[in-house]
């Protein structure tokens, strides 16, 4: 197999979501909620972190494509 199973972007999003889930679970457990509630809190945080980090990582890529560039010859009145 010459190609990877996941893209670099997908790997980064899933890694950040997993780290957020583990951190939330550990903090909930240390707060005294117990192991079961800590695991549920970690899973919920990881589930919510996936779309957040997906938009965060993709924001630079889509923003660069959609912003119009000011053209000097267009005479848009700037500068």
Biopython code that builds the backbone (N, CA, C, O; Angstrom):
import numpy as np
from Bio.PDB.StructureBuilder import StructureBuilder

atoms = [
    (1, "UNK", "N", (0.843, -1.182, 0.000)),
    (1, "UNK", "CA", (0.000, 0.000, 0.000)),
    (1, "UNK", "C", (0.886, 1.243, 0.000)),
    (1, "UNK", "O", (1.687, 1.455, 0.911)),
    (2, "UNK", "N", (0.728, 2.037, -1.017)),
    (2, "UNK", "CA", (1.541, 3.236, -1.151)),
    (2, "UNK", "C", (0.882, 4.471, -0.565)),
    (2, "UNK", "O", (1.566, 5.445, -0.250)),
    (3, "UNK", "N", (-0.421, 4.449, -0.414)),
    (3, "UNK", "CA", (-1.096, 5.632, 0.113)),
    (3, "UNK", "C", (-1.492, 5.403, 1.572)),
    (3, "UNK", "O", (-1.634, 4.266, 2.021)),
    (4, "UNK", "N", (-1.662, 6.489, 2.288)),
    (4, "UNK", "CA", (-1.995, 6.381, 3.701)),
    (4, "UNK", "C", (-3.493, 6.146, 3.883)),
    (4, "UNK", "O", (-4.294, 6.436, 2.994)),
    (5, "UNK", "N", (-3.847, 5.628, 5.023)),
    (5, "UNK", "CA", (-5.244, 5.324, 5.320)),
    (5, "UNK", "C", (-6.055, 6.593, 5.532)),
    (5, "UNK", "O", (-7.195, 6.685, 5.076)),
    (6, "UNK", "N", (-5.476, 7.570, 6.220)),
    (6, "UNK", "CA", (-6.139, 8.848, 6.480)),
    (6, "UNK", "C", (-5.293, 9.981, 5.922)),
    (6, "UNK", "O", (-4.068, 9.888, 5.846)),
    (7, "UNK", "N", (-5.968, 11.042, 5.538)),
    (7, "UNK", "CA", (-5.223, 12.212, 5.095)),
    (7, "UNK", "C", (-4.601, 12.904, 6.305)),
    (7, "UNK", "O", (-4.958, 12.626, 7.450)),
    (8, "UNK", "N", (-3.682, 13.794, 6.034)),
    (8, "UNK", "CA", (-3.021, 14.516, 7.121)),
    (8, "UNK", "C", (-4.015, 15.374, 7.894)),
    (8, "UNK", "O", (-3.932, 15.477, 9.118)),
    (9, "UNK", "N", (-4.948, 15.984, 7.183)),
    (9, "UNK", "CA", (-5.954, 16.837, 7.818)),
    (9, "UNK", "C", (-6.881, 16.016, 8.718)),
    (9, "UNK", "O", (-7.184, 16.431, 9.837)),
    (10, "UNK", "N", (-7.333, 14.857, 8.237)),
    (10, "UNK", "CA", (-8.211, 14.002, 9.029)),
    (10, "UNK", "C", (-7.487, 13.475, 10.264)),
    (10, "UNK", "O", (-8.075, 13.381, 11.341)),
    (11, "UNK", "N", (-6.230, 13.136, 10.107)),
    (11, "UNK", "CA", (-5.438, 12.657, 11.242)),
    (11, "UNK", "C", (-5.284, 13.745, 12.297)),
    (11, "UNK", "O", (-5.400, 13.479, 13.494)),
    (12, "UNK", "N", (-5.027, 14.956, 11.856)),
    (12, "UNK", "CA", (-4.876, 16.067, 12.790)),
    (12, "UNK", "C", (-6.177, 16.356, 13.534)),
    (12, "UNK", "O", (-6.165, 16.580, 14.744)),
    (13, "UNK", "N", (-7.300, 16.352, 12.811)),
    (13, "UNK", "CA", (-8.601, 16.617, 13.438)),
    (13, "UNK", "C", (-8.918, 15.541, 14.470)),
    (13, "UNK", "O", (-9.341, 15.859, 15.581)),
    (14, "UNK", "N", (-8.719, 14.278, 14.121)),
    (14, "UNK", "CA", (-9.020, 13.194, 15.057)),
    (14, "UNK", "C", (-8.077, 13.181, 16.252)),
    (14, "UNK", "O", (-8.494, 12.866, 17.367)),
    (15, "UNK", "N", (-6.814, 13.520, 16.029)),
    (15, "UNK", "CA", (-5.861, 13.581, 17.133)),
    (15, "UNK", "C", (-6.226, 14.698, 18.115)),
    (15, "UNK", "O", (-6.202, 14.490, 19.328)),
    (16, "UNK", "N", (-6.561, 15.870, 17.597)),
    (16, "UNK", "CA", (-6.940, 16.979, 18.473)),
    (16, "UNK", "C", (-8.232, 16.667, 19.224)),
    (16, "UNK", "O", (-8.365, 17.018, 20.396)),
    (17, "UNK", "N", (-9.179, 16.016, 18.564)),
    (17, "UNK", "CA", (-10.433, 15.641, 19.230)),
    (17, "UNK", "C", (-10.168, 14.612, 20.328)),
    (17, "UNK", "O", (-10.756, 14.692, 21.406)),
    (18, "UNK", "N", (-9.298, 13.659, 20.064)),
    (18, "UNK", "CA", (-8.962, 12.660, 21.082)),
    (18, "UNK", "C", (-8.274, 13.306, 22.282)),
    (18, "UNK", "O", (-8.557, 12.954, 23.427)),
    (19, "UNK", "N", (-7.375, 14.246, 22.023)),
    (19, "UNK", "CA", (-6.704, 14.937, 23.129)),
    (19, "UNK", "C", (-7.688, 15.762, 23.955)),
    (19, "UNK", "O", (-7.591, 15.807, 25.181)),
    (20, "UNK", "N", (-8.630, 16.409, 23.285)),
    (20, "UNK", "CA", (-9.640, 17.180, 24.013)),
    (20, "UNK", "C", (-10.527, 16.263, 24.841)),
    (20, "UNK", "O", (-10.887, 16.599, 25.969)),
    (21, "UNK", "N", (-10.879, 15.111, 24.291)),
    (21, "UNK", "CA", (-11.701, 14.155, 25.028)),
    (21, "UNK", "C", (-11.004, 13.583, 26.243)),
    (21, "UNK", "O", (-11.601, 13.453, 27.312)),
    (22, "UNK", "N", (-9.743, 13.242, 26.075)),
    (22, "UNK", "CA", (-8.972, 12.712, 27.206)),
    (22, "UNK", "C", (-8.819, 13.772, 28.288)),
    (22, "UNK", "O", (-8.962, 13.478, 29.475)),
    (23, "UNK", "N", (-8.532, 14.992, 27.884)),
    (23, "UNK", "CA", (-8.375, 16.071, 28.872)),
    (23, "UNK", "C", (-9.680, 16.319, 29.620)),
    (23, "UNK", "O", (-9.667, 16.483, 30.840)),
    (24, "UNK", "N", (-10.798, 16.349, 28.916)),
    (24, "UNK", "CA", (-12.086, 16.573, 29.579)),
    (24, "UNK", "C", (-12.430, 15.412, 30.507)),
    (24, "UNK", "O", (-12.952, 15.622, 31.602)),
    (25, "UNK", "N", (-12.141, 14.200, 30.073)),
    (25, "UNK", "CA", (-12.412, 13.040, 30.922)),
    (25, "UNK", "C", (-11.573, 13.018, 32.182)),
    (25, "UNK", "O", (-12.069, 12.702, 33.263)),
    (26, "UNK", "N", (-10.310, 13.351, 32.043)),
    (26, "UNK", "CA", (-9.420, 13.377, 33.216)),
    (26, "UNK", "C", (-9.846, 14.474, 34.180)),
    (26, "UNK", "O", (-9.881, 14.262, 35.392)),
    (27, "UNK", "N", (-10.170, 15.643, 33.644)),
    (27, "UNK", "CA", (-10.608, 16.736, 34.516)),
    (27, "UNK", "C", (-11.912, 16.407, 35.229)),
    (27, "UNK", "O", (-12.078, 16.747, 36.400)),
    (28, "UNK", "N", (-12.833, 15.753, 34.542)),
    (28, "UNK", "CA", (-14.091, 15.379, 35.178)),
    (28, "UNK", "C", (-13.867, 14.331, 36.269)),
    (28, "UNK", "O", (-14.504, 14.373, 37.321)),
    (29, "UNK", "N", (-12.964, 13.402, 36.010)),
    (29, "UNK", "CA", (-12.668, 12.373, 37.010)),
    (29, "UNK", "C", (-11.983, 12.985, 38.226)),
    (29, "UNK", "O", (-12.296, 12.634, 39.364)),
    (30, "UNK", "N", (-11.052, 13.895, 37.985)),
    (30, "UNK", "CA", (-10.365, 14.545, 39.101)),
    (30, "UNK", "C", (-11.296, 15.455, 39.899)),
    (30, "UNK", "O", (-11.042, 15.723, 41.073)),
    (31, "UNK", "N", (-12.362, 15.927, 39.276)),
    (31, "UNK", "CA", (-13.320, 16.775, 39.974)),
    (31, "UNK", "C", (-14.216, 15.970, 40.903)),
    (31, "UNK", "O", (-14.959, 16.544, 41.700)),
    (32, "UNK", "N", (-14.153, 14.655, 40.807)),
    (32, "UNK", "CA", (-14.916, 13.818, 41.720)),
    (32, "UNK", "C", (-16.177, 13.231, 41.126)),
    (32, "UNK", "O", (-17.043, 12.773, 41.871)),
    (33, "UNK", "N", (-16.310, 13.227, 39.819)),
    (33, "UNK", "CA", (-17.510, 12.680, 39.197)),
    (33, "UNK", "C", (-17.466, 11.164, 39.059)),
    (33, "UNK", "O", (-18.506, 10.550, 38.818)),
    (34, "UNK", "N", (-16.332, 10.557, 39.198)),
    (34, "UNK", "CA", (-16.208, 9.117, 39.046)),
    (34, "UNK", "C", (-15.732, 8.753, 37.649)),
    (34, "UNK", "O", (-15.727, 9.585, 36.742)),
    (35, "UNK", "N", (-15.338, 7.510, 37.496)),
    (35, "UNK", "CA", (-14.745, 7.064, 36.242)),
    (35, "UNK", "C", (-15.774, 6.994, 35.113)),
    (35, "UNK", "O", (-15.479, 7.367, 33.977)),
    (36, "UNK", "N", (-16.966, 6.522, 35.422)),
    (36, "UNK", "CA", (-17.989, 6.380, 34.377)),
    (36, "UNK", "C", (-18.410, 7.741, 33.826)),
    (36, "UNK", "O", (-18.505, 7.922, 32.612)),
    (37, "UNK", "N", (-18.657, 8.678, 34.705)),
    (37, "UNK", "CA", (-19.024, 10.019, 34.236)),
    (37, "UNK", "C", (-17.864, 10.712, 33.543)),
    (37, "UNK", "O", (-18.074, 11.480, 32.604)),
    (38, "UNK", "N", (-16.661, 10.456, 33.986)),
    (38, "UNK", "CA", (-15.490, 11.020, 33.325)),
    (38, "UNK", "C", (-15.346, 10.492, 31.911)),
    (38, "UNK", "O", (-15.000, 11.238, 30.995)),
    (39, "UNK", "N", (-15.615, 9.189, 31.730)),
    (39, "UNK", "CA", (-15.540, 8.600, 30.388)),
    (39, "UNK", "C", (-16.635, 9.171, 29.486)),
    (39, "UNK", "O", (-16.381, 9.476, 28.321)),
    (40, "UNK", "N", (-17.840, 9.317, 30.013)),
    (40, "UNK", "CA", (-18.930, 9.902, 29.228)),
    (40, "UNK", "C", (-18.644, 11.354, 28.875)),
    (40, "UNK", "O", (-18.947, 11.796, 27.767)),
    (41, "UNK", "N", (-18.072, 12.085, 29.796)),
    (41, "UNK", "CA", (-17.723, 13.477, 29.537)),
    (41, "UNK", "C", (-16.634, 13.570, 28.468)),
    (41, "UNK", "O", (-16.688, 14.439, 27.598)),
    (42, "UNK", "N", (-15.663, 12.688, 28.532)),
    (42, "UNK", "CA", (-14.602, 12.661, 27.542)),
    (42, "UNK", "C", (-15.112, 12.306, 26.156)),
    (42, "UNK", "O", (-14.683, 12.898, 25.166)),
    (43, "UNK", "N", (-16.032, 11.338, 26.076)),
    (43, "UNK", "CA", (-16.608, 10.964, 24.787)),
    (43, "UNK", "C", (-17.446, 12.099, 24.207)),
    (43, "UNK", "O", (-17.403, 12.354, 23.003)),
    (44, "UNK", "N", (-18.200, 12.774, 25.055)),
    (44, "UNK", "CA", (-19.008, 13.901, 24.581)),
    (44, "UNK", "C", (-18.119, 15.044, 24.098)),
    (44, "UNK", "O", (-18.401, 15.663, 23.072)),
    (45, "UNK", "N", (-17.060, 15.317, 24.827)),
    (45, "UNK", "CA", (-16.148, 16.384, 24.422)),
    (45, "UNK", "C", (-15.444, 16.040, 23.109)),
    (45, "UNK", "O", (-15.251, 16.911, 22.260)),
    (46, "UNK", "N", (-15.066, 14.792, 22.945)),
    (46, "UNK", "CA", (-14.419, 14.385, 21.697)),
    (46, "UNK", "C", (-15.393, 14.472, 20.529)),
    (46, "UNK", "O", (-15.011, 14.878, 19.432)),
    (47, "UNK", "N", (-16.637, 14.099, 20.755)),
    (47, "UNK", "CA", (-17.643, 14.192, 19.705)),
    (47, "UNK", "C", (-17.916, 15.615, 19.274)),
    (47, "UNK", "O", (-18.124, 15.882, 18.091)),
    (48, "UNK", "N", (-17.917, 16.528, 20.225)),
    (48, "UNK", "CA", (-18.134, 17.934, 19.889)),
    (48, "UNK", "C", (-16.880, 18.600, 19.334)),
    (48, "UNK", "O", (-16.965, 19.604, 18.626)),
    (49, "UNK", "N", (-15.729, 18.045, 19.653)),
    (49, "UNK", "CA", (-14.474, 18.645, 19.183)),
    (49, "UNK", "C", (-14.195, 18.342, 17.714)),
    (49, "UNK", "O", (-13.491, 19.104, 17.051)),
    (50, "UNK", "N", (-14.738, 17.238, 17.198)),
    (50, "UNK", "CA", (-14.474, 16.885, 15.797)),
    (50, "UNK", "C", (-14.973, 17.956, 14.837)),
    (50, "UNK", "O", (-14.185, 18.416, 14.010)),
    (51, "UNK", "N", (-16.247, 18.387, 14.896)),
    (51, "UNK", "CA", (-16.656, 19.452, 13.963)),
    (51, "UNK", "C", (-15.958, 20.781, 14.220)),
    (51, "UNK", "O", (-15.713, 21.546, 13.288)),
    (52, "UNK", "N", (-15.635, 21.059, 15.490)),
    (52, "UNK", "CA", (-14.938, 22.303, 15.806)),
    (52, "UNK", "C", (-13.568, 22.336, 15.155)),
    (52, "UNK", "O", (-13.226, 23.307, 14.479)),
    (53, "UNK", "N", (-12.780, 21.286, 15.351)),
    (53, "UNK", "CA", (-11.442, 21.260, 14.778)),
    (53, "UNK", "C", (-11.492, 21.087, 13.260)),
    (53, "UNK", "O", (-10.585, 21.530, 12.554)),
    (54, "UNK", "N", (-12.544, 20.448, 12.757)),
    (54, "UNK", "CA", (-12.693, 20.325, 11.308)),
    (54, "UNK", "C", (-12.852, 21.698, 10.675)),
    (54, "UNK", "O", (-12.229, 21.989, 9.654)),
    (55, "UNK", "N", (-13.672, 22.533, 11.267)),
    (55, "UNK", "CA", (-13.839, 23.895, 10.755)),
    (55, "UNK", "C", (-12.601, 24.745, 11.001)),
    (55, "UNK", "O", (-12.250, 25.586, 10.173)),
    (56, "UNK", "N", (-11.945, 24.535, 12.121)),
    (56, "UNK", "CA", (-10.768, 25.320, 12.456)),
    (56, "UNK", "C", (-9.622, 25.029, 11.489)),
    (56, "UNK", "O", (-8.947, 25.951, 11.030)),
    (57, "UNK", "N", (-9.403, 23.768, 11.183)),
    (57, "UNK", "CA", (-8.321, 23.395, 10.280)),
    (57, "UNK", "C", (-8.661, 23.789, 8.854)),
    (57, "UNK", "O", (-7.771, 24.189, 8.104)),
    (58, "UNK", "N", (-9.913, 23.689, 8.463)),
    (58, "UNK", "CA", (-10.313, 24.003, 7.089)),
    (58, "UNK", "C", (-10.518, 25.493, 6.876)),
    (58, "UNK", "O", (-10.648, 25.923, 5.730)),
    (59, "UNK", "N", (-10.553, 26.287, 7.915)),
    (59, "UNK", "CA", (-10.862, 27.705, 7.781)),
    (59, "UNK", "C", (-9.824, 28.430, 6.927)),
    (59, "UNK", "O", (-10.188, 29.262, 6.096)),
    (60, "UNK", "N", (-8.569, 28.138, 7.113)),
    (60, "UNK", "CA", (-7.529, 28.820, 6.345)),
    (60, "UNK", "C", (-7.602, 28.438, 4.866)),
    (60, "UNK", "O", (-7.399, 29.287, 3.999)),
    (61, "UNK", "N", (-7.882, 27.200, 4.579)),
    (61, "UNK", "CA", (-7.911, 26.723, 3.206)),
    (61, "UNK", "C", (-9.082, 27.324, 2.433)),
    (61, "UNK", "O", (-8.889, 27.815, 1.320)),
    (62, "UNK", "N", (-10.279, 27.298, 2.987)),
    (62, "UNK", "CA", (-11.442, 27.815, 2.276)),
    (62, "UNK", "C", (-11.454, 29.333, 2.265)),
    (62, "UNK", "O", (-11.952, 29.931, 1.311)),
    (63, "UNK", "N", (-10.923, 29.968, 3.292)),
    (63, "UNK", "CA", (-10.900, 31.425, 3.351)),
    (63, "UNK", "C", (-9.982, 31.997, 2.282)),
    (63, "UNK", "O", (-10.279, 33.038, 1.696)),
    (64, "UNK", "N", (-8.882, 31.328, 2.032)),
    (64, "UNK", "CA", (-7.931, 31.810, 1.029)),
    (64, "UNK", "C", (-8.531, 31.729, -0.374)),
    (64, "UNK", "O", (-8.199, 32.545, -1.233)),
    (65, "UNK", "N", (-9.396, 30.769, -0.610)),
    (65, "UNK", "CA", (-10.004, 30.619, -1.924)),
    (65, "UNK", "C", (-11.149, 31.586, -2.150)),
    (65, "UNK", "O", (-11.385, 31.988, -3.289)),
    (66, "UNK", "N", (-11.869, 31.974, -1.109)),
    (66, "UNK", "CA", (-13.091, 32.739, -1.270)),
    (66, "UNK", "C", (-12.901, 34.248, -1.205)),
    (66, "UNK", "O", (-13.744, 34.986, -1.714)),
    (67, "UNK", "N", (-11.834, 34.724, -0.602)),
    (67, "UNK", "CA", (-11.645, 36.158, -0.476)),
    (67, "UNK", "C", (-11.217, 36.753, -1.809)),
    (67, "UNK", "O", (-10.256, 36.278, -2.414)),
    (68, "UNK", "N", (-11.909, 37.780, -2.274)),
    (68, "UNK", "CA", (-11.485, 38.410, -3.527)),
    (68, "UNK", "C", (-10.244, 39.258, -3.286)),
    (68, "UNK", "O", (-10.085, 39.872, -2.231)),
    (69, "UNK", "N", (-9.390, 39.276, -4.264)),
    (69, "UNK", "CA", (-8.161, 40.057, -4.160)),
    (69, "UNK", "C", (-8.392, 41.420, -4.786)),
    (69, "UNK", "O", (-9.045, 41.534, -5.823)),
    (70, "UNK", "N", (-7.861, 42.439, -4.161)),
    (70, "UNK", "CA", (-7.978, 43.797, -4.705)),
    (70, "UNK", "C", (-7.038, 43.914, -5.903)),
    (70, "UNK", "O", (-5.832, 43.690, -5.795)),
    (71, "UNK", "N", (-7.606, 44.260, -7.012)),
    (71, "UNK", "CA", (-6.828, 44.373, -8.243)),
    (71, "UNK", "C", (-6.586, 45.855, -8.530)),
    (71, "UNK", "O", (-7.515, 46.660, -8.468)),
    (72, "UNK", "N", (-5.364, 46.206, -8.839)),
    (72, "UNK", "CA", (-5.008, 47.595, -9.087)),
    (72, "UNK", "C", (-5.682, 48.084, -10.364)),
    (72, "UNK", "O", (-6.121, 49.233, -10.422)),
    (73, "UNK", "N", (-5.772, 47.249, -11.372)),
    (73, "UNK", "CA", (-6.348, 47.652, -12.631)),
    (73, "UNK", "C", (-7.867, 47.735, -12.598)),
    (73, "UNK", "O", (-8.473, 48.353, -13.474)),
    (74, "UNK", "N", (-8.490, 47.118, -11.597)),
    (74, "UNK", "CA", (-9.943, 47.109, -11.535)),
    (74, "UNK", "C", (-10.487, 48.480, -11.127)),
    (74, "UNK", "O", (-11.643, 48.794, -11.412)),
    (75, "UNK", "N", (-9.686, 49.278, -10.480)),
    (75, "UNK", "CA", (-10.110, 50.602, -10.081)),
    (75, "UNK", "C", (-11.176, 50.579, -9.010)),
    (75, "UNK", "O", (-12.205, 51.244, -9.130)),
    (76, "UNK", "N", (-10.927, 49.807, -7.954)),
    (76, "UNK", "CA", (-11.927, 49.699, -6.908)),
    (76, "UNK", "C", (-11.865, 50.866, -5.925)),
    (76, "UNK", "O", (-12.625, 50.880, -4.957)),
    (77, "UNK", "N", (-10.995, 51.835, -6.140)),
    (77, "UNK", "CA", (-10.962, 53.038, -5.325)),
    (77, "UNK", "C", (-10.075, 52.924, -4.099)),
    (77, "UNK", "O", (-10.007, 53.864, -3.308)),
    (78, "UNK", "N", (-9.395, 51.800, -3.920)),
    (78, "UNK", "CA", (-8.534, 51.646, -2.755)),
    (78, "UNK", "C", (-7.119, 52.036, -3.126)),
    (78, "UNK", "O", (-6.635, 51.709, -4.210)),
    (79, "UNK", "N", (-6.475, 52.722, -2.241)),
    (79, "UNK", "CA", (-5.078, 52.985, -2.315)),
    (79, "UNK", "C", (-4.594, 53.737, -3.451)),
    (79, "UNK", "O", (-3.394, 53.989, -3.559)),
]
sb = StructureBuilder()
sb.init_structure("model")
sb.init_model(0)
sb.init_chain("A")
sb.init_seg("    ")
for serial, (resi, resn, name, xyz) in enumerate(atoms, 1):
    if name == "N":
        sb.init_residue(resn, " ", resi, " ")
    sb.init_atom(name, np.array(xyz, "f"), 0.0, 1.0, " ", f" {name:<3s}", serial, name[0])
structure = sb.get_structure()
